[in-house]
Amino acid sequence: SIPASKLTMIVGPVGSGKTVFLKTLLGETIATGSIEMASFDIAYCDQKTWLPSGTIQNAITEYMEFDQNRYDDVIAACSLGPDITALGGNDAQIGSNGAMLSGGQKQRVALARALYSHNPIVIFDDVLSALDSRTAKDIFKAVFSETGLLKKEERTVLFATHERAWVAEADQVIQLNDEGLATVHR
């Protein structure tokens, strides 16, 4: 059971099934049994980023109504302001799948895209692993902590990671072992 409006972390060693667990919740794997979801309005940010061609702004807000205040909050939370300025502004072209961006920039744009959505459930699969430790720490605080953007918006968050440093901030932890068996800690 995943508590609403809380941060649930899925932790475990590499290969323990964290990604498979998340993909199963998204309906992208075949599972036995059943899964009940309060909403199918889910934003997902994968550890392997995919971005549409176009501008930075469109990559973040595509298909959604533009809200300048929300956009500014998301850009700040993802530490993207200096990058956007250096690239030439919100209308800078990012290329096919973000080819004009570094790996860390691509990950932060993908993260911003999930945050910008108004979806009540947000799933993140090891999204801070491509970032340097200082940037990861800043983004974690701005996005996932008790004072972060997602808590303020009371969104239900699932965050898979192998990084133990973030666990103290979780409302619930699902720990997977090497065989993929789960233990829940609240």
N, C-alpha and C positions, 0 to 999 in steps of 0.2 A: 504494500500500500504506500503510495506516494502522497505525503501531506500537501494540501493546497496552499498556495502562497508562501511556500517555504523552499529552502535550498536543500536538495538531496544530492549528495555526492556518491558516485559510484567509483570505488577504488579497488585496486588489485594490480598484480604484476602484469607486465606485457604478456598478451596472449591468454589472459584469464576470461575474456568474453565481454569486456565492457562495451565495445562497439557493437557486438552482436546483440547484447541486451537492448541498447538504444535503438538499433535498427529494427528489432522485434517490436518495440513500442510504436515505431513509425509504420509498422506493417510491411516492412521490406524484407522480412525473412519468414520462413514457414515455421510455425510454432504449434506445439500440441497444447491443448488447454484453451483457455480464453483470457482475453485482456479486456477490461472495462475501462473506458476513458470518459472523463467528465466533459471533454471537448476534443474535437479533432482539429481545432485551430492551433497548430503547433508551428513554432519557428525552430529551425534546426541549423546548427552551425557545425560542420564536419571538420575533423582534423586535416582532411585533404580538401583544401579550398577549391571552390569553383565560383567564378565571377563572370557576369555577362560582359560582352564588349560594350564600350560606351564611356561615359564620364564617371568620375568617382561618385558624384552625387546620384546619378542614375543607378549605379551598382548598389548603392545603399537604399535608395527609396523606390526602386522600380516597382511598378504596379500599386504603389501606395500613394495616397494623397500627401502632398508635400506640406510639412509643418516646420517652419524655420526654427522655432524654439526647440522642438523635439530633435530636429537635425543637429542643432548646436549642442544640445545636451549629450547626444550620442557621440558626436565627434570628440567632445571633451573627454567623455568617459573612456573612449578607445584610444586616447592620446594621438589622434590623427591630425590635429590642427597644424603643427609644424610641417608634417608631411604634405598636407594639401597645399600649403603655402609654397613649399619647395617645388612641388610638381606643377604649379601654375594656377592653382585655384580649383574650385569645385567642378569646373567644366573641363579639367584636364582629362584627356583620353587615357584609359588604362590599358588598352589593347585587348587582344583575345585572351580570355581567362586571366586578365590582370598581368599580361606579359611585361608591362612597363613598371610593375611594382616589385619590390623585394618580397621575399617569403613572409617576413614579419608584417609588411604593409598589407599584403594580400590577406593574411589571417585577421588583421585588425579591421579591414574593410568588410570581410565576411562576418565578423563578430558584430560590427556596427549594423549590418543589414538585418541580422536576427534581432538585435536590440530595438531597431527602429520600428519593427512590426509591433502591432498591438496585440499579438497573439497571447492568450493567457498562459500557455504552456511553452516553455523555451528549453530546448535540449542542446547541450554543448558537449562535443566529443573532443576532449583534450586540446582545447582551443588556445591554451597559453604556452604549449610546448615549443612553438616556433619562435617565441619571443625571448629576448634577453631577460635576465632575472629581474632587473630594475623595472623594466616596462611591464613585465608580467605582474609584479607586485603592485604597481600603480593601477593597472587595469583591474586586477582582482578587487582591490579596495573600492574603486569607483563603480564597479559593476556588480560584484557578487557579495560584498560584505554586508554587515548589518545596516550600514548607512548608504549602501550602493543603490544604483538606479533600479535594479530589479526588485529589491525589497520595498523601495518607496512605491513602486507600481503594483506591489502585491501579486507578482507573477509566480507561477509554479515553475521551479527551475530544477532540471536534472543536469548534473555536471560530472562527466566522467574524466578521471585523471589518474595518473600514477604518482603524482606529486603529493606527498603527505603533508606538506606545509599548509595546505588550504583546509584540511579536514576540521580544524578547530572552529571554523566559521559555519560549518554545516549544521542544519537543524536535524538532519538524519544522514546516516552513512550506510550504504550498502557495500559491504566488503565481499569481493569475489576472491576465491582461492585459485590455485593452479588448475583445479578441475572445473572451475566455473560455478562452484557451489557458493551460495550467498549467505552471509550473516548480516542481520540488520541491527544497527546501533542508533539509538535515539538520544 
